[in-house]
Amino acid sequence: MVVFDSDPMESIPPPEQALTRQIYAKWKSDGSSMESEQLPSFYRRIMPNDNVLQFRLLEEARGMALSKLNAKILDNEEIQELWNLFQQHAQSSSQNSDAKAEEKHYLTYKNYSTIRRASSPKVQAYLRPTTFLALICTENARDSNLIRVADLFNFVVRKVWLERTRLALSLYDLEGNGFLKEADLEQYIDELIPTIDSLARMDPDFKKFYVCSVLRKFFFFLDPGKQGKIKITRVLGSTLMQELMDVRESGEKPDKKNWFTLEASMDTYNDYLSLDRKRNGLLSREEFVHYPKASLTEAFVRRVYEECLTYEGEMDYKTFLDVVLALGNKNEAPAVRFLFRILDVNHQGAIDRQTIYYFYKDIQKLLLMDNVHPPTFADVVAEIFDMVPSRRYGWITLPELIHSRLGGTVVGLLIDKDCFLAYEFREQQLASPT
């Protein structure tokens, strides 16, 4: 407790003293009205942890709401019955005789309506008239009033999968506000791993690093504002959840380009270990400059350590994953946004001639070390400013760089010798025989 030797109001000028005492007296006499008048309308009081009854009531209400949603989703037996109905009312087309059998089955709107009437209200929710219009064949005029059975069935299965996934993610939304915090998504991934055969066999000691790599990609792409939470609908609308589910379907032949496979995660982790020469679990600037997947310049690495979160000047695994994701997806808007912050040496919100010179001089050094004659600085400047249309020539802002869809190319020219050489000799590569 702070003890004052004198009245603290004495340090306040007399006119302000009277106003302060008046406000304090009003607050003391009627604190509830002051709270309602002074707090902004968007304020929501957070429920205290000791209010067990209210918490249980909210949990019960949330559970009942999720149960109702679950009851509206088709189960596997209902999906199979719907497939059988499609087959019963489908008609074959005489065209495309070389196509697969299931691709030759079509439905007219009359057949579609018959199926809908014969189905339960639960199934009818998936077979709306607008669904038929959206799936109409457009390949030729003869099939302009038909839909493929395979397209309709894939639509239903896809929608059921999205609804099941949304329900599963909602179970981890403890606050019930439609968002997932990092801890919520971490628990979901942790409990999902045993259900995927290719992940269930992973070493328990590596599990935390795998979960970390999954979380970093979700939050890197879906939380660019660093709010620490992701909207569930945004997760479902992205391709990331589908990529994660593809790991389940890949079986014994995982796609090495899929970030969520065990092999890809271990490859990234092994890169981190190989760089950590001091074996202290962190990467110094001198260690990171040897990143094996790119020929990064010292200027870029220096800026990474200036702008990204470090611990006494050394990078942890989370920051390493963010940088790797940015370098591996340079053409994506979140990656351009991440790398632009590193390129913006003067914190002016734009790339100018001085910015290009700061980074290109290191590219020149690396090219000369490889006995490659580098282009002149003037040529590089002209190439970059001609590449990205801007309102002010010689001044490229972040929105302009993203809108050009060449942000990855521009960034690569300034930070990575390999990217620079690939761009410089692109014409020869295109002309060379495959």
C-alpha positions as CSV (number, residue, x, y, z in Angstrom):
1,M,0.0,0.0,0.0
2,V,1.3,3.5,-0.9
3,V,1.4,5.9,2.0
4,F,1.3,9.7,1.3
5,D,2.9,12.1,3.7
6,S,0.6,14.8,2.4
7,D,-2.6,15.2,0.4
8,P,-1.8,14.0,-3.1
9,M,-4.2,16.6,-4.5
10,E,-1.8,19.3,-3.5
11,S,0.3,18.5,-6.5
12,I,-2.7,19.2,-8.8
13,P,-3.4,22.8,-9.9
14,P,-6.4,24.4,-8.1
15,P,-8.8,24.4,-11.1
16,E,-8.2,20.7,-11.8
17,Q,-8.5,19.9,-8.0
18,A,-12.1,21.0,-7.9
19,L,-13.0,19.0,-11.0
20,T,-11.2,15.9,-9.8
21,R,-12.9,16.0,-6.4
22,Q,-16.3,16.5,-8.1
23,I,-15.8,13.5,-10.3
24,Y,-14.5,11.4,-7.4
25,A,-17.5,12.3,-5.2
26,K,-19.9,11.4,-8.0
27,W,-18.2,8.1,-8.6
28,K,-18.1,7.3,-4.8
29,S,-21.8,8.0,-4.4
30,D,-23.0,6.3,-7.5
31,G,-20.3,4.0,-8.9
32,S,-22.7,1.9,-11.0
33,S,-24.0,4.9,-13.0
34,M,-20.5,6.2,-13.6
35,E,-19.5,2.8,-14.9
36,S,-22.3,2.7,-17.4
37,E,-21.7,6.3,-18.5
38,Q,-17.9,6.1,-18.9
39,L,-17.3,2.7,-20.3
40,P,-17.6,2.4,-24.1
41,S,-20.5,0.5,-25.6
42,F,-18.2,-2.3,-26.9
43,Y,-17.0,-3.2,-23.5
44,R,-18.0,-6.6,-22.2
45,R,-17.3,-7.6,-18.7
46,I,-15.2,-10.8,-18.5
47,M,-16.9,-13.4,-16.3
48,P,-14.8,-14.0,-13.1
49,N,-13.5,-17.5,-12.6
50,D,-15.1,-17.8,-9.2
51,N,-18.7,-17.5,-10.7
52,V,-19.0,-21.3,-11.1
53,L,-22.8,-21.4,-11.6
54,Q,-22.8,-18.8,-14.4
55,F,-19.9,-20.6,-16.1
56,R,-21.7,-24.0,-15.9
57,L,-24.9,-22.4,-17.2
58,L,-23.1,-20.9,-20.3
59,E,-21.3,-24.3,-20.9
60,E,-24.6,-26.1,-20.8
61,A,-26.2,-23.7,-23.2
62,R,-23.2,-23.9,-25.5
63,G,-23.3,-27.7,-25.4
64,M,-27.0,-27.7,-26.3
65,A,-26.5,-25.4,-29.2
66,L,-23.6,-27.5,-30.6
67,S,-25.8,-30.6,-30.2
68,K,-28.5,-29.1,-32.3
69,L,-26.0,-28.2,-35.0
70,N,-24.6,-31.8,-34.9
71,A,-28.1,-33.2,-35.3
72,K,-28.4,-31.3,-38.6
73,I,-25.3,-32.8,-40.1
74,L,-25.6,-35.9,-42.2
75,D,-24.0,-39.1,-40.9
76,N,-22.2,-41.7,-43.0
77,E,-25.3,-43.9,-43.4
78,E,-27.4,-41.0,-44.6
79,I,-24.7,-40.0,-47.1
80,Q,-24.7,-43.6,-48.4
81,E,-28.5,-43.6,-48.7
82,L,-28.3,-40.3,-50.6
83,W,-25.8,-41.8,-53.0
84,N,-28.1,-44.7,-53.7
85,L,-30.9,-42.2,-54.4
86,F,-28.7,-40.4,-56.9
87,Q,-27.9,-43.7,-58.7
88,Q,-31.5,-44.7,-58.9
89,H,-32.7,-41.5,-60.5
90,A,-29.6,-40.8,-62.6
91,Q,-29.6,-41.1,-66.4
92,S,-26.7,-41.8,-68.7
93,S,-25.4,-39.5,-71.4
94,S,-24.4,-40.8,-74.8
95,Q,-21.6,-38.3,-75.0
96,N,-18.2,-38.7,-73.4
97,S,-18.3,-42.5,-73.8
98,D,-14.6,-42.7,-72.8
99,A,-15.3,-41.1,-69.4
100,K,-15.5,-43.0,-66.2
101,A,-18.9,-44.6,-65.5
102,E,-19.8,-42.3,-62.6
103,E,-19.0,-39.2,-64.7
104,K,-21.6,-40.3,-67.3
105,H,-24.5,-40.1,-64.8
106,Y,-26.5,-37.0,-64.9
107,L,-29.6,-35.6,-63.2
108,T,-32.3,-33.4,-64.7
109,Y,-34.1,-30.9,-62.5
110,K,-37.1,-33.1,-62.5
111,N,-35.0,-36.0,-61.1
112,Y,-33.4,-33.7,-58.7
113,S,-36.8,-32.5,-57.4
114,T,-38.0,-36.0,-57.1
115,I,-35.0,-36.9,-54.9
116,R,-35.6,-33.8,-52.8
117,R,-39.2,-34.6,-52.2
118,A,-38.4,-38.2,-51.2
119,S,-35.7,-37.0,-48.7
120,S,-36.1,-36.0,-45.1
121,P,-36.0,-32.3,-44.2
122,K,-32.4,-32.9,-43.0
123,V,-31.3,-34.0,-46.4
124,Q,-33.4,-31.3,-48.2
125,A,-31.2,-28.6,-46.6
126,Y,-28.4,-29.9,-48.8
127,L,-30.5,-30.1,-52.0
128,R,-31.7,-26.6,-52.5
129,P,-32.7,-25.3,-56.0
130,T,-29.7,-22.9,-55.9
131,T,-27.4,-25.9,-55.6
132,F,-28.7,-27.3,-58.8
133,L,-28.2,-24.0,-60.6
134,A,-24.7,-23.7,-59.3
135,L,-23.7,-27.2,-60.6
136,I,-25.3,-27.1,-64.1
137,C,-22.9,-28.3,-66.8
138,T,-21.6,-25.6,-69.1
139,E,-19.4,-27.7,-71.4
140,N,-22.0,-27.8,-74.2
141,A,-25.5,-26.7,-75.0
142,R,-27.0,-30.2,-74.9
143,D,-26.0,-30.7,-71.2
144,S,-27.0,-27.1,-70.1
145,N,-29.9,-28.3,-68.1
146,L,-28.2,-31.3,-66.4
147,I,-25.8,-31.8,-63.5
148,R,-23.4,-34.6,-62.9
149,V,-24.1,-37.0,-60.1
150,A,-20.5,-37.0,-59.1
151,D,-20.4,-33.2,-58.8
152,L,-23.5,-33.2,-56.7
153,F,-22.3,-35.9,-54.4
154,N,-18.9,-34.2,-54.0
155,F,-20.7,-31.0,-53.1
156,V,-22.7,-32.8,-50.4
157,V,-19.6,-34.6,-49.0
158,R,-17.6,-31.4,-49.0
159,K,-20.4,-29.4,-47.2
160,V,-20.7,-32.2,-44.6
161,W,-17.0,-32.2,-44.0
162,L,-17.0,-28.4,-43.5
163,E,-19.9,-28.6,-41.1
164,R,-18.2,-31.4,-39.1
165,T,-14.9,-29.5,-39.0
166,R,-16.7,-26.3,-37.9
167,L,-18.4,-28.2,-35.1
168,A,-15.1,-29.8,-34.0
169,L,-13.4,-26.5,-33.9
170,S,-16.3,-24.9,-32.0
171,L,-15.8,-27.4,-29.2
172,Y,-12.4,-25.7,-28.5
173,D,-13.8,-22.2,-28.6
174,L,-14.3,-22.0,-24.8
175,E,-15.4,-18.4,-24.9
176,G,-18.0,-19.1,-27.6
177,N,-17.2,-16.0,-29.6
178,G,-16.3,-17.7,-32.9
179,F,-12.5,-17.4,-32.5
180,L,-9.7,-19.8,-31.6
181,K,-6.7,-18.6,-29.6
182,E,-3.4,-20.3,-29.9
183,A,-4.0,-22.5,-26.9
184,D,-7.4,-23.6,-28.3
185,L,-6.0,-24.5,-31.7
186,E,-3.0,-26.2,-30.0
187,Q,-5.3,-28.5,-28.1
188,Y,-7.3,-29.3,-31.3
189,I,-4.1,-30.2,-33.2
190,D,-2.8,-32.2,-30.2
191,E,-5.9,-34.3,-30.1
192,L,-6.1,-34.7,-33.9
193,I,-2.6,-36.2,-34.2
194,P,-3.6,-39.7,-32.9
195,T,-6.4,-39.9,-35.5
196,I,-4.0,-39.6,-38.4
197,D,-1.9,-42.7,-39.1
198,S,1.1,-41.0,-40.6
199,L,1.3,-38.7,-37.6
200,A,0.4,-41.2,-34.8
201,R,3.8,-42.9,-35.2
202,M,5.8,-39.7,-34.5
203,D,8.3,-39.6,-31.7
204,P,6.7,-38.2,-28.6
205,D,9.7,-35.9,-28.0
206,F,9.1,-34.3,-31.5
207,K,5.4,-33.8,-31.0
208,K,5.6,-30.4,-29.5
209,F,7.8,-29.2,-32.4
210,Y,5.3,-30.6,-34.9
211,V,2.4,-28.9,-33.2
212,C,4.4,-25.6,-33.1
213,S,5.0,-25.8,-36.8
214,V,1.3,-26.3,-37.5
215,L,0.3,-23.5,-35.3
216,R,2.8,-21.1,-36.8
217,K,1.4,-21.6,-40.4
218,F,-2.2,-21.1,-39.3
219,F,-1.3,-17.9,-37.4
220,F,1.2,-16.7,-40.0
221,F,-1.4,-16.7,-42.8
222,L,-4.7,-16.2,-40.9
223,D,-3.6,-13.7,-38.2
224,P,-1.4,-11.2,-40.0
225,G,-2.4,-8.5,-37.5
226,K,-1.0,-10.5,-34.6
227,Q,-4.2,-10.4,-32.6
228,G,-3.5,-13.8,-31.1
229,K,-6.7,-15.4,-32.3
230,I,-8.3,-16.6,-35.6
231,K,-11.9,-16.6,-36.6
232,I,-13.2,-20.1,-37.1
233,T,-15.0,-19.2,-40.4
234,R,-11.7,-17.9,-41.7
235,V,-10.0,-21.2,-40.9
236,L,-12.7,-23.1,-42.8
237,G,-12.5,-20.7,-45.7
238,S,-8.8,-21.1,-46.1
239,T,-6.9,-24.0,-47.8
240,L,-4.9,-24.8,-44.6
241,M,-7.5,-27.0,-43.1
242,Q,-7.8,-29.0,-46.3
243,E,-4.0,-29.3,-46.5
244,L,-4.0,-30.7,-42.9
245,M,-6.7,-33.2,-43.8
246,D,-4.8,-34.2,-46.9
247,V,-2.2,-35.6,-44.6
248,R,-4.8,-38.1,-43.4
249,E,-5.6,-39.2,-47.0
250,S,-2.0,-39.3,-48.3
251,G,-1.3,-42.7,-46.5
252,E,2.1,-44.1,-47.1
253,K,3.0,-41.5,-49.8
254,P,2.9,-38.1,-48.2
255,D,3.3,-35.0,-50.3
256,K,6.7,-33.5,-49.3
257,K,5.4,-30.1,-50.4
258,N,2.7,-30.2,-47.8
259,W,3.9,-28.3,-44.7
260,F,1.8,-30.4,-42.4
261,T,3.3,-33.7,-43.2
262,L,5.6,-35.3,-40.6
263,E,8.4,-35.4,-43.2
264,A,8.2,-31.7,-44.0
265,S,8.1,-30.7,-40.3
266,M,11.1,-32.9,-39.5
267,D,13.0,-31.4,-42.5
268,T,12.5,-27.9,-41.2
269,Y,13.4,-28.9,-37.7
270,N,16.6,-30.6,-38.9
271,D,17.5,-27.3,-40.7
272,Y,17.2,-25.5,-37.4
273,L,19.3,-28.1,-35.5
274,S,22.0,-28.0,-38.2
275,L,22.2,-24.2,-37.8
276,D,22.4,-24.3,-34.0
277,R,26.1,-24.9,-33.8
278,K,26.3,-23.7,-30.2
279,R,23.6,-26.2,-29.2
280,N,21.8,-23.7,-27.0
281,G,18.4,-24.0,-28.7
282,L,18.7,-20.5,-30.3
283,L,20.2,-19.1,-33.5
284,S,22.6,-16.3,-33.6
285,R,22.8,-14.0,-36.6
286,E,26.1,-15.6,-37.6
287,E,24.4,-19.0,-37.5
288,F,21.2,-18.1,-39.4
289,V,23.1,-16.6,-42.3
290,H,24.0,-20.2,-43.3
291,Y,20.3,-21.1,-43.8
292,P,20.6,-24.0,-46.4
293,K,17.4,-23.4,-48.4
294,A,18.5,-20.0,-49.7
295,S,21.5,-17.8,-50.3
296,L,20.5,-15.0,-48.0
297,T,22.5,-11.8,-47.8
298,E,24.0,-10.5,-44.5
299,A,22.0,-7.3,-44.9
300,F,18.8,-9.2,-44.9
301,V,19.8,-11.4,-42.0
302,R,20.8,-8.3,-40.0
303,R,17.4,-6.7,-40.7
304,V,15.6,-9.9,-39.6
305,Y,17.3,-9.7,-36.2
306,E,16.5,-6.0,-35.9
307,E,12.8,-6.4,-36.7
308,C,11.8,-9.9,-35.4
309,L,11.4,-11.1,-31.9
310,T,14.7,-12.3,-30.5
311,Y,16.1,-13.3,-27.0
312,E,19.2,-11.4,-26.3
313,G,19.9,-11.2,-30.0
314,E,19.1,-14.8,-30.8
315,M,16.2,-16.4,-32.6
316,D,14.0,-19.1,-31.2
317,Y,12.2,-21.8,-33.2
318,K,8.9,-19.9,-33.5
319,T,10.5,-16.9,-35.1
320,F,12.6,-19.3,-37.3
321,L,9.3,-20.9,-38.6
322,D,7.9,-17.4,-39.4
323,V,10.9,-16.5,-41.5
324,V,10.9,-19.9,-43.2
325,L,7.2,-19.6,-44.0
326,A,7.8,-16.1,-45.5
327,L,10.8,-17.2,-47.6
328,G,8.9,-20.3,-48.9
329,N,5.7,-18.4,-49.8
330,K,7.1,-15.0,-51.0
331,N,4.3,-14.4,-53.5
332,E,1.6,-14.7,-50.8
333,A,0.3,-11.5,-49.3
334,P,1.1,-12.4,-45.6
335,A,4.7,-13.2,-46.6
336,V,5.0,-10.0,-48.6
337,R,3.7,-8.1,-45.6
338,F,6.2,-9.9,-43.3
339,L,9.2,-9.3,-45.6
340,F,8.3,-5.7,-46.5
341,R,8.7,-4.8,-42.8
342,I,12.2,-6.2,-43.0
343,L,13.0,-4.3,-46.2
344,D,11.6,-1.0,-44.9
345,V,14.9,0.0,-43.4
346,N,13.9,3.6,-42.7
347,H,10.4,2.7,-41.5
348,Q,8.9,5.0,-44.1
349,G,6.3,2.6,-45.5
350,A,7.9,2.3,-48.9
351,I,10.8,0.9,-51.0
352,D,12.9,3.6,-52.7
353,R,16.3,3.8,-54.3
354,Q,18.1,3.9,-50.9
355,T,16.3,0.8,-49.8
356,I,17.3,-1.0,-53.0
357,Y,20.9,0.1,-52.6
358,Y,21.1,-1.1,-49.0
359,F,20.2,-4.6,-50.0
360,Y,21.6,-4.9,-53.5
361,K,25.2,-4.1,-52.6
362,D,25.3,-7.4,-50.7
363,I,23.9,-9.2,-53.7
364,Q,26.7,-7.7,-55.8
365,K,29.3,-9.0,-53.4
366,L,27.9,-12.5,-53.5
367,L,27.7,-12.5,-57.3
368,L,31.4,-11.3,-57.6
369,M,32.4,-14.1,-55.2
370,D,30.9,-16.5,-57.7
371,N,32.6,-14.8,-60.7
372,V,29.3,-13.5,-62.0
373,H,29.3,-10.0,-63.4
374,P,26.5,-8.1,-61.6
375,P,24.1,-5.7,-63.4
376,T,24.5,-2.0,-62.6
377,F,22.6,-0.5,-59.7
378,A,20.8,1.7,-62.2
379,D,19.6,-1.3,-64.2
380,V,18.3,-3.0,-61.1
381,V,16.5,0.1,-59.9
382,A,14.8,0.6,-63.3
383,E,13.8,-3.1,-63.4
384,I,12.1,-3.0,-60.0
385,F,10.3,0.3,-60.5
386,D,9.1,-0.8,-63.9
387,M,7.9,-4.1,-62.5
388,V,5.6,-2.6,-59.8
389,P,3.2,0.1,-60.9
390,S,3.0,2.9,-58.3
391,R,1.4,6.3,-58.0
392,R,4.8,7.9,-57.4
393,Y,7.6,6.5,-59.5
394,G,10.5,5.4,-57.3
395,W,8.3,4.9,-54.2
396,I,6.7,1.5,-53.8
397,T,4.2,1.1,-50.9
398,L,3.2,-2.2,-49.4
399,P,-0.3,-2.2,-51.0
400,E,1.2,-1.5,-54.4
401,L,3.7,-4.3,-53.9
402,I,1.0,-6.8,-53.0
403,H,-1.3,-5.6,-55.8
404,S,1.4,-6.1,-58.4
405,R,1.5,-9.9,-57.6
406,L,5.3,-9.6,-58.1
407,G,6.1,-8.9,-54.5
408,G,7.9,-12.3,-54.2
409,T,10.0,-11.5,-57.2
410,V,11.0,-8.1,-56.0
411,V,11.9,-9.3,-52.5
412,G,13.8,-12.2,-53.9
413,L,16.0,-9.9,-56.1
414,L,17.0,-8.0,-52.9
415,I,17.6,-10.7,-50.3
416,D,18.5,-14.0,-52.1
417,K,21.4,-14.5,-54.5
418,D,19.8,-17.6,-55.9
419,C,16.5,-15.8,-56.6
420,F,18.4,-13.0,-58.3
421,L,20.3,-15.4,-60.6
422,A,17.1,-17.3,-61.4
423,Y,15.5,-14.0,-62.5
424,E,18.6,-12.7,-64.3
425,F,18.9,-15.9,-66.4
426,R,15.2,-16.7,-66.7
427,E,15.2,-16.3,-70.5
428,Q,18.0,-18.9,-70.9
429,Q,16.2,-21.3,-68.6
430,L,13.0,-21.0,-70.7
431,A,14.9,-21.5,-73.9
432,S,16.8,-24.6,-72.6
433,P,15.4,-28.0,-73.6
434,T,13.6,-30.0,-70.8
